[in-house]
Amino acid sequence: MNEDTFNMEIRKYLKKVGVSSQREIEHAVQKAIESGKINGTEALDVKMVLEIPGIDLNYSIEGKIALE
């Protein structure tokens, strides 16, 4: 295994995850506000699951996202 290549590939993947996740969260929150499902002052529970089936990795991170 080439450590430098591995590190760069992880960083590229995490950047893609971060950008895509932020876009999806923003879109879903805006849609929920417009539909009246939420009012925009909540703190939303959030959970991200990382899975790599080839190495039996299943890791989740839970938190909150405050809207105001």
C-alpha positions as CSV (number, residue, x, y, z in Angstrom):
1,M,0.0,0.0,0.0
2,N,1.2,3.5,-0.9
3,E,0.5,5.7,2.2
4,D,0.6,8.9,0.2
5,T,-1.8,7.7,-2.5
6,F,-4.1,6.2,0.2
7,N,-4.1,9.5,2.1
8,M,-4.9,11.6,-1.0
9,E,-7.7,9.2,-2.0
10,I,-9.3,9.4,1.4
11,R,-9.1,13.2,1.3
12,K,-10.6,13.4,-2.1
13,Y,-13.5,11.2,-1.0
14,L,-14.1,13.1,2.2
15,K,-14.1,16.4,0.3
16,K,-16.7,15.0,-2.1
17,V,-18.8,13.7,0.8
18,G,-18.6,17.0,2.6
19,V,-19.6,19.1,-0.4
20,S,-22.4,16.7,-1.5
21,S,-23.8,16.3,2.1
22,Q,-23.9,20.1,2.7
23,R,-25.8,20.6,-0.6
24,E,-28.3,17.9,0.2
25,I,-28.9,19.1,3.7
26,E,-29.4,22.7,2.6
27,H,-31.8,21.6,-0.1
28,A,-33.8,19.3,2.2
29,V,-34.1,21.9,4.9
30,Q,-35.3,24.5,2.5
31,K,-37.9,22.1,1.1
32,A,-39.0,21.2,4.6
33,I,-39.4,24.9,5.5
34,E,-41.3,25.7,2.4
35,S,-43.7,22.8,2.9
36,G,-44.3,23.7,6.6
37,K,-42.8,20.5,7.9
38,I,-40.4,22.6,10.0
39,N,-40.4,26.3,10.9
40,G,-36.7,26.9,10.6
41,T,-35.9,27.5,14.2
42,E,-35.3,23.8,15.2
43,A,-32.2,21.9,16.0
44,L,-32.2,18.9,13.7
45,D,-30.9,15.5,14.8
46,V,-28.4,14.2,12.2
47,K,-26.7,10.9,11.7
48,M,-24.0,10.0,9.1
49,V,-23.1,6.4,8.4
50,L,-19.8,5.4,6.9
51,E,-19.8,1.9,5.4
52,I,-17.0,0.0,3.7
53,P,-18.3,-3.5,3.1
54,G,-15.0,-4.9,1.8
55,I,-13.4,-4.3,5.3
56,D,-16.5,-4.7,7.4
57,L,-16.5,-1.0,8.5
58,N,-19.7,0.4,9.7
59,Y,-19.3,3.7,11.7
60,S,-21.9,6.3,12.5
61,I,-21.6,9.9,13.8
62,E,-24.6,11.5,15.4
63,G,-25.1,15.2,16.2
64,K,-27.4,18.2,15.8
65,I,-27.6,21.0,13.3
66,A,-29.1,24.2,14.7
67,L,-31.1,26.3,12.2
68,E,-31.1,29.4,14.2
